[in-house]
Amino acid sequence: MPITLADSESELEWRKEVRQFINDNKGIFANASADEGGEGGLFGRMGAVKKWRDKVAEKGWVAPAWPTKYGGADLGVKEQFIMNEEFAESGVPSNVGGFGVMMIGPTLIEHGTEDQKEEHLGRILRGEVIWCQGYSEPGAGSDLASLQTRAVRDGDDYVLNGQKIWTTGAQYADWMYMLARTDPDAPKHRGITYLLVDMKSPGVTVRPLTTMANMQSFNEVFFEDVRVPVKNRVGDENRGWYVGTTTLDFERSSIGSAIGVRKTLDSLIRQAKSEKSPASFDQRRSLRHEFTDRLIDAEVAKMLSYRVISMQANGKIPNHESSMCKLFSSELNQKIALLSMHLFGMHGLVWNRASTGYVQAVSSTIAGGTSEIQKGIMATRGLGLPRG
Ligand SMILES: Cc1cc2nc3c(=O)[nH]c(=O)nc-3n(C[C@H](O)[C@H](O)[C@H](O)COP(=O)(O)OP(=O)(O)OC[C@H]3O[C@@H](n4cnc5c(N)ncnc54)[C@H](O)[C@@H]3O)c2cc1C
């Protein structure tokens, strides 16, 4: 049954409930300082984002996709989608649970031992721990299965040596879920194990990397003889690739990003309409065409999201369709950052919100799988073209 753009009666009721919750609580952000959206805010540990997170938690909505047995809301695909859509429309933070709720929680629910679930799931829901993802290495990004970080069994521990890179938030993280090589002689996908590493373990060194936007959002992480108890292994030894790539049943339509893009455009249009601004339509009429193109793009991004969600609602697993969504919305992100620079003209050359946003947008077509990788998936799995 195809999903309709109109809500069913029960979906409309749900949408109203979500809207009511947002209206009752979004006042939290009314007096928040800009600083509160920063590092602490980002991870929901302090300030307005923390207060918002607590309200979402009270409602039982921190983990919309998790089963209620584990403290989740057990929402259907369409209900999660509506929630994300409403949160994005109102500009309040969605996914307040971060990597913990989105990635490691569902992995533990699927593959973890009862002790691992007991130890971690509650703390993730309560926002007591920050997780980071240790997958990429200097020689293993797109080709992740080439990773070299070694874990060697020694009694009840693995001894970890090697390096991860681009690890977002590692400088604030309490735990890392990661992949390490346990059998160097096996075919490369078959010698990898999935481990949970306490970031306070002796031998873990985190070195922040400064991006060209002058921010420290990701890091290098070094492991020197780090002892990881075997009880922190998720799934069987050498089966980590399959644990790490489990299809996680959470909402992946990128609707938040599609709506976020349109809201950014709305705000740029408001600036361009203000006559006093050097960035006004009066001064730069030619920009109208660029705005029109981007508004159409934003609608296309939304339709691509609807396509993914309609597949999920019908029990299908989106594949090259998710790649299309990712490719289109990340490239659109960059085009809008460029539009913002065009709008500000020479003022865009000064280090301000437009220029920082412009350099920051560069990474959107790399993070989470590069554009070339997405195009490869679309070519081979979508169009059935032979591998090059
Ligand atoms: C903002 C940001 C946050 C990130 N956060 C994390 C994180 O928290 N944890 C983590 O583990 N990683 C993280 N990453 C790393 C990210 O997953 C990798 O950067 C990404 O997978 C690409 O790998 P790479 O940088 O090694 O580039 P490479 O894989 O070396 O690619 C280099 C170039 O070659 C092209 N290329 C590679 N293979 C192919 C191919 N088969 N066909 C065509 N072209 C190809 C790529 O498209 C790219 O242009 C983050 C990256 C960014 C930018």
The ligand as an ORCA input file, in Angstrom:
! r2SCAN-3c Opt
* xyz 0 1
  C      32.387     15.551      9.202
  C      32.847     14.113      9.234
  C      32.562     13.347     10.340
  C      32.981     12.016     10.386
  N      32.737     11.268     11.528
  C      33.183      9.994     11.603
  C      33.005      9.227     12.815
  O      32.439      9.712     13.812
  N      33.510      7.972     12.859
  C      34.133      7.393     11.791
  O      34.522      6.239     11.900
  N      34.353      8.097     10.637
  C      33.887      9.382     10.522
  N      34.103     10.113      9.377
  C      34.895      9.516      8.295
  C      34.095      9.188      7.044
  O      33.339      8.034      7.238
  C      35.124      9.025      5.910
  O      35.736     10.288      5.702
  C      34.480      8.567      4.628
  O      34.015      7.249      4.737
  C      35.488      8.640      3.453
  O      36.675      7.995      3.744
  P      38.091      8.696      3.583
  O      38.019     10.049      4.202
  O      39.126      7.755      4.063
  O      38.261      8.930      2.010
  P      38.697      7.822      0.943
  O      37.866      6.604      1.119
  O      40.175      7.657      1.004
  O      38.295      8.528     -0.390
  C      39.130      9.501     -1.044
  C      38.474      9.859     -2.382
  O      38.401      8.677     -3.215
  C      37.067      8.438     -3.626
  N      36.806      6.992     -3.647
  C      37.147      6.079     -2.698
  N      36.708      4.843     -3.041
  C      36.058      4.990     -4.234
  C      35.377      4.096     -5.099
  N      35.265      2.792     -4.796
  N      34.821      4.597     -6.233
  C      34.917      5.926     -6.551
  N      35.584      6.828     -5.763
  C      36.131      6.370     -4.622
  C      36.210      9.092     -2.549
  O      34.911      9.421     -3.033
  C      37.032     10.334     -2.213
  O      36.763     11.355     -3.157
  C      33.691     11.439      9.293
  C      33.975     12.236      8.167
  C      33.567     13.560      8.139
  C      33.898     14.386      6.926
*
